[in-house]
Structures are given as structure tokens and as C-alpha cells.
Amino acid sequence: MATLNQMLAEQAKLIGEAKSSLEAAFKKPPTQAATIAARESTVAELKSRVANLTEAKAAFTKQIDQQVAGYQSEIAALEKLIAEDNKRFGGQPTPPSPIRGKRRAK
């Protein structure tokens, strides 16, 4: 097993090599091919993100549509019950609902 000093020395060597490589890259401008490759990579990544967001949007829209359809179905069923009740009870006005949880003033 490597000692701490060996690991630190190895990391310092790697960091030094990376620093040298970075300094060399700054001294010479990137080639046209490297620029094009970087742009193509960016486009590919953005297309992937758009595809993921489009898929998430479709799933979300489907879920919302299902919830709306459920509520509309429930509304239609309740309206049908109300119409049947009105026919059965002669269209008498509905008494007001009692107010629950309201406290009296002291």
C-alpha cells in the first residue's frame, strides 16, 4: 500500500503535468478541427438535453391530461346526480351547507 507521501507525490506529478499541458494549450490557439469538434460536442449534448426535456414534457402532459379527464368525469357524474335529484325532488332549492369549524366570537 502506498504511503501518504507517495500518493501526494503522484498527485503533485499529475497536477504538474496537467498544468504544463494547460499552459502549452494557452500558448497556441486551438486548431479549426478542435473548435469544430467542441461545437459538435456541444450540439450533441444540447440535442440530448432537448430530447430528455421533450420526453419529460410528454409524460407530464399525459399525467395532467389524465387528471383533467378524471375530474371531468367526476364533474359529469355529479351533474347527472344533481339533475336526477332535481327531477326526483321537484327542483327545490338546495339548503345551504353548514359551516364547519367556524368558531364563535367570545
C-alpha positions as CSV (number, residue, x, y, z in Angstrom):
1,M,0.0,0.0,0.0
2,A,1.3,3.4,-1.0
3,T,2.2,5.8,1.8
4,L,0.6,9.2,2.1
5,N,3.8,10.9,0.8
6,Q,3.9,8.6,-2.2
7,M,0.3,9.4,-3.0
8,L,0.9,13.1,-2.6
9,A,4.0,12.9,-4.8
10,E,2.0,11.1,-7.5
11,Q,-0.8,13.7,-7.3
12,A,1.7,16.6,-7.5
13,K,3.3,15.0,-10.6
14,L,-0.1,14.6,-12.3
15,I,-1.1,18.2,-11.4
16,G,2.2,19.4,-12.7
17,E,1.8,17.6,-16.0
18,A,-1.8,18.9,-16.3
19,K,-0.6,22.4,-15.6
20,S,2.2,22.2,-18.2
21,S,-0.3,20.8,-20.7
22,L,-2.7,23.7,-20.0
23,E,0.0,26.3,-20.3
24,A,1.0,24.8,-23.6
25,A,-2.6,24.9,-24.8
26,F,-2.9,28.6,-23.9
27,K,0.3,29.4,-25.8
28,K,-1.0,28.0,-29.1
29,P,-4.6,28.6,-30.3
30,P,-6.9,25.6,-30.9
31,T,-7.0,24.2,-34.3
32,Q,-10.0,24.7,-36.5
33,A,-10.8,20.9,-36.2
34,A,-10.7,21.2,-32.4
35,T,-13.1,24.2,-32.5
36,I,-15.5,22.3,-34.8
37,A,-15.3,19.2,-32.6
38,A,-16.1,21.2,-29.5
39,R,-19.1,22.8,-31.2
40,E,-20.3,19.5,-32.5
41,S,-20.0,18.1,-29.0
42,T,-22.0,21.0,-27.6
43,V,-24.7,20.5,-30.2
44,A,-24.9,16.8,-29.4
45,E,-25.2,17.5,-25.7
46,L,-27.9,20.1,-26.3
47,K,-29.8,17.7,-28.5
48,S,-29.7,15.1,-25.8
49,R,-31.0,17.6,-23.2
50,V,-33.8,18.7,-25.6
51,A,-34.8,15.0,-26.2
52,N,-34.9,14.4,-22.4
53,L,-36.9,17.5,-21.8
54,T,-39.3,16.7,-24.6
55,E,-39.8,13.2,-23.1
56,A,-40.4,14.7,-19.7
57,K,-42.8,17.2,-21.1
58,A,-44.8,14.5,-22.9
59,A,-45.0,12.4,-19.7
60,F,-46.1,15.4,-17.6
61,T,-48.7,16.4,-20.2
62,K,-50.1,12.9,-20.3
63,Q,-50.3,12.9,-16.5
64,I,-52.1,16.3,-16.4
65,D,-54.5,15.2,-19.2
66,Q,-55.4,12.1,-17.2
67,Q,-56.1,14.1,-14.1
68,V,-58.2,16.6,-16.1
69,A,-60.1,13.7,-17.7
70,G,-60.7,12.2,-14.2
71,Y,-62.0,15.5,-12.8
72,Q,-64.2,16.0,-15.9
73,S,-65.7,12.5,-15.5
74,E,-66.4,13.2,-11.8
75,I,-68.0,16.5,-12.6
76,A,-70.2,14.9,-15.3
77,A,-71.3,12.1,-12.8
78,L,-72.1,14.7,-10.1
79,E,-74.0,16.9,-12.5
80,K,-76.0,13.8,-13.6
81,L,-76.8,13.1,-9.9
82,I,-77.9,16.7,-9.4
83,A,-80.2,16.5,-12.4
84,E,-81.7,13.3,-11.1
85,D,-82.2,14.7,-7.6
86,N,-83.8,17.8,-9.1
87,K,-86.3,15.6,-11.0
88,R,-87.0,13.4,-8.0
89,F,-87.4,16.3,-5.5
90,G,-89.1,18.7,-7.8
91,G,-86.3,21.2,-8.2
92,Q,-86.4,22.5,-4.7
93,P,-83.5,24.8,-3.8
94,T,-80.6,23.2,-2.1
95,P,-80.3,24.2,1.5
96,P,-77.0,26.0,2.4
97,S,-74.3,23.7,3.6
98,P,-73.4,24.0,7.3
99,I,-70.3,25.9,8.0
100,R,-67.8,23.6,9.7
101,G,-65.0,24.6,12.0
102,K,-66.1,28.2,12.5
103,R,-65.6,29.3,16.0
104,R,-67.9,31.7,17.7
105,A,-66.6,35.1,18.8
106,K,-66.1,35.4,22.5
